[in-house]
Amino acid sequence: MVFWDLTPRQLLSILGDAIPGSYRRALARFRYGPGACKVDWALAGPIPWLASDCSRAGTVHLGGTFEEIARNEAEVWNGMLPRKPYVLLSQPSLFDPTRAPLGRHTAWAYCHVPNGCEASMADAIEAQVERFAPGFRELILARSVLTAPELEARDANLIGGDVSGGVHDLRQMLFRPTARLHSMPLAVHYICSSSTPPGGGVHGMCGYLAAKRALGSKVTLRR
């Protein structure tokens, strides 16, 4: 059996005419979503959140009101850079001391940008963190920034910086990447990437469901 942990674009580039025409055209219609701009920080101390509960969370979502989040995400979908981006932030060194030297901390965050956008959102991301954690900027010892094209250069699956494996609209939730889901019209070939159900962010489940399909749905999940 062959399992492809790739997006439709890579499958087309590798298999080419070996893929039947109708399936090849369906893969070519697969749509990719917004890109991401990511920032990694080395910090002198933990992030000083105004809301103390945030200091007990491995991942924090920063965006203000629902209306503000919706407005700024809509700007991205319309090809604009958000003024106050919706930020997903991780602070792993609070829970894993091996992630930073003794007494120091690390954190990383990203926000959405138009697919393939070359702009750095580092300053806007840091402004959002500072908004909810005054004094954050004073803790920054060093930072590393990856724009959407740089993310794709590191991982060809991140088309235009899309970290979700493709748009999650209704059609591509139900038929991801096509109505065949994980199966391909090639004997013993299956797709197991986040371009298949249940999509990006559901860690391991795309591969698990591809394995179930390959083995005839007789697999049970054991811990």
C-alpha positions as a Python dict, from the first residue, in 0.01 Angstrom:
ca = {
    (1, 'M'): (0, 0, 0),
    (2, 'V'): (110, 356, -71),
    (3, 'F'): (7, 645, 155),
    (4, 'W'): (57, 1001, 33),
    (5, 'D'): (99, 1266, 304),
    (6, 'L'): (69, 1540, 43),
    (7, 'T'): (-174, 1801, -87),
    (8, 'P'): (-341, 1760, -428),
    (9, 'R'): (-87, 1991, -589),
    (10, 'Q'): (204, 1763, -497),
    (11, 'L'): (12, 1453, -609),
    (12, 'L'): (-43, 1613, -949),
    (13, 'S'): (322, 1709, -984),
    (14, 'I'): (448, 1361, -887),
    (15, 'L'): (194, 1126, -1048),
    (16, 'G'): (88, 1341, -1343),
    (17, 'D'): (-75, 1143, -1623),
    (18, 'A'): (-77, 827, -1411),
    (19, 'I'): (-388, 977, -1246),
    (20, 'P'): (-711, 924, -1445),
    (21, 'G'): (-833, 1242, -1616),
    (22, 'S'): (-1153, 1306, -1417),
    (23, 'Y'): (-975, 1257, -1084),
    (24, 'R'): (-684, 1471, -1201),
    (25, 'R'): (-922, 1754, -1288),
    (26, 'A'): (-1093, 1722, -948),
    (27, 'L'): (-758, 1750, -769),
    (28, 'A'): (-671, 2057, -980),
    (29, 'R'): (-990, 2229, -857),
    (30, 'F'): (-891, 2188, -490),
    (31, 'R'): (-873, 2529, -324),
    (32, 'Y'): (-619, 2657, -72),
    (33, 'G'): (-690, 2903, 207),
    (34, 'P'): (-512, 3199, 366),
    (35, 'G'): (-145, 3178, 440),
    (36, 'A'): (21, 3239, 774),
    (37, 'C'): (298, 3456, 911),
    (38, 'K'): (474, 3296, 1211),
    (39, 'V'): (694, 3448, 1479),
    (40, 'D'): (914, 3261, 1728),
    (41, 'W'): (1042, 3438, 2039),
    (42, 'A'): (1311, 3389, 2298),
    (43, 'L'): (1183, 3560, 2613),
    (44, 'A'): (1341, 3678, 2937),
    (45, 'G'): (1036, 3562, 3135),
    (46, 'P'): (678, 3435, 3108),
    (47, 'I'): (426, 3645, 2917),
    (48, 'P'): (259, 3888, 3165),
    (49, 'W'): (-106, 3829, 3074),
    (50, 'L'): (-370, 4061, 3213),
    (51, 'A'): (-596, 3756, 3239),
    (52, 'S'): (-413, 3523, 3477),
    (53, 'D'): (-587, 3216, 3333),
    (54, 'C'): (-386, 3264, 3014),
    (55, 'S'): (-72, 3174, 3212),
    (56, 'R'): (-218, 2826, 3259),
    (57, 'A'): (-291, 2767, 2890),
    (58, 'G'): (-60, 2603, 2641),
    (59, 'T'): (-235, 2783, 2354),
    (60, 'V'): (-398, 3126, 2367),
    (61, 'H'): (-621, 3278, 2096),
    (62, 'L'): (-604, 3658, 2079),
    (63, 'G'): (-863, 3858, 1893),
    (64, 'G'): (-1080, 4084, 2105),
    (65, 'T'): (-1452, 4071, 2033),
    (66, 'F'): (-1621, 3828, 1797),
    (67, 'E'): (-1698, 4117, 1562),
    (68, 'E'): (-1334, 4223, 1559),
    (69, 'I'): (-1216, 3869, 1481),
    (70, 'A'): (-1471, 3831, 1201),
    (71, 'R'): (-1377, 4169, 1051),
    (72, 'N'): (-1005, 4102, 1048),
    (73, 'E'): (-1040, 3748, 911),
    (74, 'A'): (-1270, 3885, 638),
    (75, 'E'): (-998, 4134, 544),
    (76, 'V'): (-758, 3845, 487),
    (77, 'W'): (-1006, 3661, 265),
    (78, 'N'): (-1047, 3985, 66),
    (79, 'G'): (-672, 4005, 4),
    (80, 'M'): (-590, 4265, 271),
    (81, 'L'): (-358, 4258, 570),
    (82, 'P'): (-553, 4268, 899),
    (83, 'R'): (-498, 4573, 1117),
    (84, 'K'): (-550, 4378, 1439),
    (85, 'P'): (-484, 4017, 1340),
    (86, 'Y'): (-645, 3718, 1504),
    (87, 'V'): (-343, 3553, 1668),
    (88, 'L'): (-288, 3195, 1778),
    (89, 'L'): (-9, 3183, 2038),
    (90, 'S'): (169, 2889, 2201),
    (91, 'Q'): (380, 2912, 2517),
    (92, 'P'): (536, 2565, 2553),
    (93, 'S'): (811, 2649, 2801),
    (94, 'L'): (551, 2706, 3075),
    (95, 'F'): (490, 2331, 3072),
    (96, 'D'): (813, 2186, 2928),
    (97, 'P'): (1129, 2333, 3085),
    (98, 'T'): (1345, 2172, 2815),
    (99, 'R'): (1211, 2430, 2566),
    (100, 'A'): (1424, 2713, 2710),
    (101, 'P'): (1734, 2774, 2927),
    (102, 'L'): (1676, 2794, 3302),
    (103, 'G'): (1485, 3112, 3387),
    (104, 'R'): (1404, 3189, 3024),
    (105, 'H'): (1099, 3115, 2810),
    (106, 'T'): (996, 3059, 2449),
    (107, 'A'): (673, 3130, 2265),
    (108, 'W'): (550, 3134, 1908),
    (109, 'A'): (248, 3275, 1731),
    (110, 'Y'): (97, 3315, 1388),
    (111, 'C'): (-180, 3504, 1215),
    (112, 'H'): (-349, 3468, 878),
    (113, 'V'): (-244, 3663, 571),
    (114, 'P'): (-359, 3641, 208),
    (115, 'N'): (-230, 3322, 45),
    (116, 'G'): (131, 3367, -66),
    (117, 'C'): (162, 3713, 93),
    (118, 'E'): (526, 3812, 141),
    (119, 'A'): (458, 4071, 414),
    (120, 'S'): (585, 4024, 767),
    (121, 'M'): (316, 4061, 1034),
    (122, 'A'): (563, 4039, 1322),
    (123, 'D'): (503, 4391, 1451),
    (124, 'A'): (124, 4358, 1427),
    (125, 'I'): (134, 4020, 1605),
    (126, 'E'): (350, 4163, 1883),
    (127, 'A'): (114, 4460, 1917),
    (128, 'Q'): (-176, 4217, 1970),
    (129, 'V'): (17, 4027, 2238),
    (130, 'E'): (118, 4355, 2405),
    (131, 'R'): (-248, 4459, 2404),
    (132, 'F'): (-341, 4162, 2622),
    (133, 'A'): (-8, 4135, 2805),
    (134, 'P'): (144, 4481, 2868),
    (135, 'G'): (520, 4456, 2904),
    (136, 'F'): (553, 4165, 2662),
    (137, 'R'): (780, 4354, 2421),
    (138, 'E'): (1028, 4426, 2700),
    (139, 'L'): (1078, 4052, 2748),
    (140, 'I'): (1181, 3979, 2388),
    (141, 'L'): (1545, 3869, 2366),
    (142, 'A'): (1531, 3753, 2005),
    (143, 'R'): (1274, 3669, 1740),
    (144, 'S'): (1255, 3475, 1415),
    (145, 'V'): (993, 3549, 1149),
    (146, 'L'): (863, 3321, 873),
    (147, 'T'): (641, 3475, 605),
    (148, 'A'): (391, 3268, 408),
    (149, 'P'): (630, 3197, 115),
    (150, 'E'): (906, 3105, 361),
    (151, 'L'): (675, 2854, 532),
    (152, 'E'): (604, 2693, 194),
    (153, 'A'): (977, 2687, 115),
    (154, 'R'): (1028, 2481, 431),
    (155, 'D'): (732, 2251, 369),
    (156, 'A'): (591, 2215, 16),
    (157, 'N'): (256, 2103, 163),
    (158, 'L'): (199, 2456, 300),
    (159, 'I'): (72, 2599, -29),
    (160, 'G'): (107, 2978, -10),
    (161, 'G'): (160, 2939, 365),
    (162, 'D'): (-174, 2758, 416),
    (163, 'V'): (-120, 2551, 732),
    (164, 'S'): (-462, 2379, 711),
    (165, 'G'): (-412, 2172, 397),
    (166, 'G'): (-676, 2361, 199),
    (167, 'V'): (-994, 2564, 245),
    (168, 'H'): (-1244, 2431, 501),
    (169, 'D'): (-1565, 2547, 332),
    (170, 'L'): (-1873, 2324, 317),
    (171, 'R'): (-1776, 2157, -9),
    (172, 'Q'): (-1421, 2081, 96),
    (173, 'M'): (-1532, 1958, 436),
    (174, 'L'): (-1763, 1699, 279),
    (175, 'F'): (-1551, 1614, -26),
    (176, 'R'): (-1187, 1645, 79),
    (177, 'P'): (-1005, 1652, -159),
    (178, 'T'): (-1270, 1480, -376),
    (179, 'A'): (-1578, 1262, -321),
    (180, 'R'): (-1339, 965, -297),
    (181, 'L'): (-1197, 1115, 26),
    (182, 'H'): (-882, 917, 122),
    (183, 'S'): (-907, 668, -166),
    (184, 'M'): (-746, 722, -506),
    (185, 'P'): (-842, 565, -840),
    (186, 'L'): (-508, 385, -835),
    (187, 'A'): (-477, 41, -677),
    (188, 'V'): (-357, 50, -312),
    (189, 'H'): (-292, 426, -319),
    (190, 'Y'): (-438, 649, -43),
    (191, 'I'): (-407, 1012, 67),
    (192, 'C'): (-347, 1070, 439),
    (193, 'S'): (-266, 1443, 461),
    (194, 'S'): (-472, 1726, 611),
    (195, 'S'): (-623, 1767, 263),
    (196, 'T'): (-844, 1470, 360),
    (197, 'P'): (-1110, 1439, 636),
    (198, 'P'): (-1128, 1563, 904),
    (199, 'G'): (-883, 1830, 784),
    (200, 'G'): (-612, 2043, 940),
    (201, 'G'): (-567, 2073, 1314),
    (202, 'V'): (-713, 1728, 1396),
    (203, 'H'): (-375, 1569, 1464),
    (204, 'G'): (-327, 1213, 1344),
    (205, 'M'): (-689, 1153, 1244),
    (206, 'C'): (-632, 1197, 868),
    (207, 'G'): (-378, 916, 873),
    (208, 'Y'): (-593, 703, 1102),
    (209, 'L'): (-896, 732, 876),
    (210, 'A'): (-684, 662, 567),
    (211, 'A'): (-555, 346, 736),
    (212, 'K'): (-911, 241, 822),
    (213, 'R'): (-1013, 285, 459),
    (214, 'A'): (-712, 87, 339),
    (215, 'L'): (-771, -197, 584),
    (216, 'G'): (-1143, -221, 521),
    (217, 'S'): (-1266, -17, 823),
    (218, 'K'): (-1182, -301, 1063),
    (219, 'V'): (-937, -100, 1272),
    (220, 'T'): (-1006, 15, 1628),
    (221, 'L'): (-813, 291, 1801),
    (222, 'R'): (-618, 175, 2108),
    (223, 'R'): (-414, 382, 2349),
}
